[in-house]
């Protein structure tokens, strides 16, 4: 009986150690492309007025990037962002406290992360997409620009333009 308990203990310990030595599933280069967004940020408009604060953290073994937005005027929202090797794309699911839900897909384009929604028909019958770009700047800040674009990719309306400054 003691031998059986000892063998079970050894087996469980070996399994536990084996699980700890697994290579990081999301440490390869594509999974790190959006890491420039990580951190705690104060977000301002182009005139310098504070729009809100955004906390961007890694979760789930570095496989998920979580966003926690708190707007200066009381709005809030959260997003989950992940790289899917099945389609070699980044995905974002944004849920805002005002009921806004965005489901975006994309990737790096000229050193900026660019994600777009599926096309949808506007009230006027025009096919549109949401497009959000995150553009890292040399000074450590970044720009987030959310636009409505047409089927050809032409920007029609800016919905949000924020300059992210790292919080100390």
C-alpha positions in Angstrom: 0.0 0.0 0.0 2.8 2.4 0.9 4.6 1.5 -2.3 1.5 2.3 -4.3 1.1 5.7 -2.6 4.7 6.5 -3.2 4.5 5.6 -6.9 1.4 7.7 -7.3 3.2 10.6 -5.6 6.2 10.2 -7.9 3.9 10.1 -11.0 2.0 13.2 -10.0 5.2 15.1 -9.2 6.7 14.1 -12.6 3.5 15.2 -14.4 3.6 18.5 -12.5 7.2 19.2 -13.3 6.6 18.3 -17.0 3.8 20.8 -17.2 6.0 23.5 -15.7 8.7 22.9 -18.3 6.4 23.3 -21.3 7.6 25.9 -23.8 5.6 29.2 -23.9 2.8 28.6 -26.3 2.4 32.3 -27.2 6.0 33.6 -27.1 6.8 33.3 -30.8 7.2 36.6 -32.8 3.7 36.8 -34.2 2.2 36.6 -30.7 4.4 39.6 -29.6 3.5 42.0 -32.5 1.0 44.0 -30.3 3.2 44.2 -27.2 4.0 47.8 -27.9 0.4 48.6 -26.6 1.1 47.0 -23.2 1.2 49.3 -20.2 -0.8 51.9 -18.4 -1.6 54.9 -20.5 -3.1 58.4 -20.2 -5.0 59.1 -23.4 -5.3 62.7 -24.7 -6.8 64.4 -27.7 -4.6 66.4 -30.1 -5.1 69.6 -28.0 -3.8 67.8 -24.9 -7.1 67.3 -23.1 -7.3 64.0 -21.2 -9.8 61.6 -22.7 -9.2 58.8 -20.2 -6.9 56.0 -19.0 -6.2 52.7 -20.5 -4.6 49.7 -18.9 -3.3 47.0 -21.3 -2.0 43.7 -19.8 -1.1 40.2 -20.8 -3.1 37.3 -19.5 -3.6 33.6 -20.0 0.0 32.6 -20.3 0.8 35.7 -22.5 -1.7 34.4 -25.1 -4.3 37.2 -24.4 -4.0 41.0 -24.3 -6.7 42.6 -22.1 -7.7 46.2 -22.4 -9.4 48.1 -19.6 -10.6 51.6 -20.7 -12.0 54.3 -18.4 -13.0 57.5 -20.1 -12.8 60.8 -18.5 -16.5 61.4 -19.1 -17.5 58.1 -17.5 -17.5 55.8 -20.5 -15.7 52.5 -20.1 -15.0 49.3 -22.0 -12.9 46.2 -22.2 -11.4 44.3 -25.1 -9.7 40.9 -25.5 -7.0 40.7 -28.2 -5.3 37.6 -29.4 -3.2 36.3 -32.3 -4.7 33.2 -34.0 -2.2 31.0 -35.7 -5.1 29.3 -37.5 -5.6 32.4 -39.8 -2.4 34.3 -39.0 -4.4 37.3 -37.8 -5.0 39.4 -34.7 -8.5 39.5 -33.3 -10.2 42.0 -31.0 -13.5 41.8 -29.3 -14.4 45.2 -27.8 -17.4 45.6 -25.4 -18.2 49.1 -24.4 -20.3 50.1 -21.4 -22.6 51.9 -23.8 -23.4 48.7 -25.6 -20.9 49.1 -28.4 -19.6 45.8 -29.6 -16.8 45.5 -32.2 -15.3 42.3 -33.6 -12.1 43.2 -35.5 -9.5 41.2 -37.4 -6.2 42.3 -39.0 -2.5 42.6 -38.3 0.6 44.6 -38.7 0.7 47.0 -41.7 3.8 49.2 -42.0 4.7 48.9 -38.2 1.1 49.8 -37.2 -1.5 47.3 -35.9 -4.6 47.7 -38.1 -7.8 45.8 -37.3 -11.1 46.0 -39.3 -14.6 44.8 -38.8 -16.7 42.9 -41.3 -18.5 45.1 -43.8 -21.9 46.3 -42.7 -24.7 48.3 -44.3 -25.2 51.8 -42.9 -28.6 53.4 -42.5 -28.1 55.1 -45.9 -27.3 51.7 -47.5 -23.6 52.3 -47.9 -21.3 49.4 -47.1 -18.9 50.4 -44.3 -16.2 48.9 -42.0 -14.8 50.0 -38.7 -11.0 50.3 -38.8 -8.8 50.9 -35.8 -5.1 51.6 -36.1 -2.5 51.6 -33.3 0.6 53.5 -34.4 3.7 53.4 -32.1 5.8 56.6 -32.1 9.5 57.0 -31.5 9.1 58.8 -28.2 7.2 55.8 -26.6 3.8 57.2 -27.1 1.3 55.9 -29.6 -1.7 56.9 -31.6 -5.0 55.1 -31.7 -7.3 56.1 -34.6 -10.8 54.6 -35.1 -12.4 55.4 -38.4 -15.3 54.4 -40.6 -14.0 53.3 -44.0 -15.8 52.4 -47.3 -15.4 49.2 -49.3 -12.3 50.6 -51.0 -10.6 51.5 -47.7 -11.1 55.2 -47.9 -11.6 56.9 -44.5 -15.0 58.6 -44.3 -15.3 59.5 -40.7 -13.0 59.7 -37.6 -14.8 58.2 -34.5 -11.8 58.4 -32.1 -8.3 59.8 -32.2 -6.3 59.4 -29.0 -2.6 59.9 -28.2 -1.4 57.5 -25.6 1.2 58.6 -23.1 2.8 56.1 -20.7 1.8 56.7 -17.1 4.7 56.9 -14.6 
